[in-house]
Each structure stands twice: as C-alpha cells, then as structure tokens.
Amino acid sequence: MDDCQTFDEIMSAYPSEWVLIDEPRTDTNMQFLGGRVLFHSANRDEVYAKAAELRRPHFAIRFLGAMPENMALVL
C-alpha cells in the first residue's frame, strides 16, 4: 500500500482533524494501527461527503482531537 502511515504518524500529521483512511490496518483486537490517508478536514461533514464520493470498500473515519465532555459515542 503506497503512503501507508502508522497511527502515530497520522495523529501527528493531522491533529484535531477528521481523517478518511483507506484499507485501515488493525490488530487482532480491532485496534487501529494505520493505513493510507485519503482525505482530512477539520469539518466532519466534508470527510463523510468524500467517503460517499469515493465509495471505497474498506475504510475508516477517525477524529484525532479531544472529544468534548458532552459528546456521546454510539457503537
């Protein structure tokens, strides 16, 4: 995979941004290890729109900033 980056490299390159990651690599516990960044933005909606446009079969979207205290996470 060209331009594959580790999670730490992605975190340092795009702090406090949303990132669209192609073919994300995970360990056996499904912890994110890295991948190839396709798109990034401070605006979540732009990243989701790009994901819909590209229609990749396997991708991940991650927010790399601190979560607000009043945010709820639903899995």
N, C-alpha and C positions, 0 to 999 in steps of 0.2 A: 504494500500500500504506500503510495507516494505521500510525502509530507505527514506521515504519521507522527503524532506527538503523545507524550505521556500526559497523565492527568496534571502533574505538577507544572509541566511546560505550558499546557493550556491555561491553567489557573494564573500563571504569571504573565502570560501574553494578553489575556482578556479579563482583567479583574473587574468585578461588578458589572459584568455583561452577560447576556444570554448567548449561548453558543449552540449551533446546529452541528452535530458530529456524525460523520458518515462511518458506517461499519464499526460501531463502538466495541472496544475490547473490554472484556470483563473477566474476573477470576471465577472460581467455582461457586463463590457466594454471591455472584452478580454485582460485585463492587466494581465500579468504573475504573479502568486502568488507563485508557487513552483511546485515540482514534484520529481521524483526519477532520479538521475543522472546515466545514463548507461555507459557513456564514456566521457572523456575530453582530450583535447590536445591543445597545442599552434598552431598546424597545422590544419587549416580548412579542408584540403583535407582528413586527417585521420578521422575526425569526420563524414564527409559526406560518406566516404567509410564504416565506421562502421554502419551508419544508413542504407545504402543499404544492408549490410550484415545481419543485424538483422531483417529488414523488419517489424518493429513494426507498428500496425495500427494507433496509435496516438502518435506523438512525436513532440518535438520542438528542434530546434538548436538555441543557443544563443551565441553571443560573449560578454564576460564580461569585455572587456577592452575599452579604449577610441577609438573612431572612428577617423581615420586620416582625416585631413581637406579636402583632395582632394577626399574623398570617396563619391560615390553617392549611395543612397538607393532607390531601386525599389521595389514597393509593387505590 
